[in-house]
Amino acid sequence: MEKVARGSLVDQAIDRIRGAISSGQWAVGERIPAEAGLIEALGVARNTMREAVKALAYAGILEVRHGDGTYVRATDETEAAIMRRLELADLHDVLIVRRGLEVEAARQAAERRRPADLRRLSELSREVADDEEADEVVARAMEFHKAVVELSHNPVLIEFYGAFSSAVAAGMRRMAIDGALPHFDVGAHNELHVAIVEGDPDRAGGEAARHIDHVLEGVREQLGHDR
């Protein structure tokens, strides 16, 4: 990471941290280096670094977890605002919207997928298993679904899904902690993967819908929702 120059050191430190996040150097959900590491990387004083982190936390881009560290919460203010709204929403309602996004993403992925895309998706589909800890299952499953959305090569869909997936993952983790997480359907991931590989948009959309419907059914049972 490039050290900041003279001028508004806090603003420049903020820009450098933003750049590391937007470039993917620090992904959403990842813990950023500890304070000493950030000070060394940017070449600024401790107070400057703390002000930069405080500003980004206020914007919703970083999350300071006392006693644990500072994590990337969103890539920008737009995603942070969407996440704040979704965190107040009912998980069932969020999943309904997620269903629409993922069905269309799966259809587009089957139409637009590229060889390199398929290799990555194949790796992720093999990594997902139903015999892991619930929190790990949620993380791996969401990574698989994000990869499907990225295969759509639709930048608007990808951006919106990023915020939705974070809210969904948070809700599913809460259910996992409460022991209320629906049984994970590994077969649905495998079938969706095959449909995309074979370039069948109708089948891909159908498999995506089937998978989300399975999750929705479990959430309805746990939360007492009607259909």
Protein Blocks (a to p, Z undefined) as FASTA:
>chain_A
ZZddehjfklmmmmmmmmmmmnomacghiacddfklmmmmnopafklmmmmmmmmmmnom
accdehibccdfbfbfklmmmmmmmmmpcfklmmmmmmmmmmmmmmmmmmmpcfklmmmm
mmmmmmpcckbcfklmmmmmmmmmmmmmmmnopaklmmmmmmmmmmmmmmmmmmmmnopa
ccddfklmmmmmmmmmnopaklmmmmmmmmmmmmmmmmmmmnopaZZ
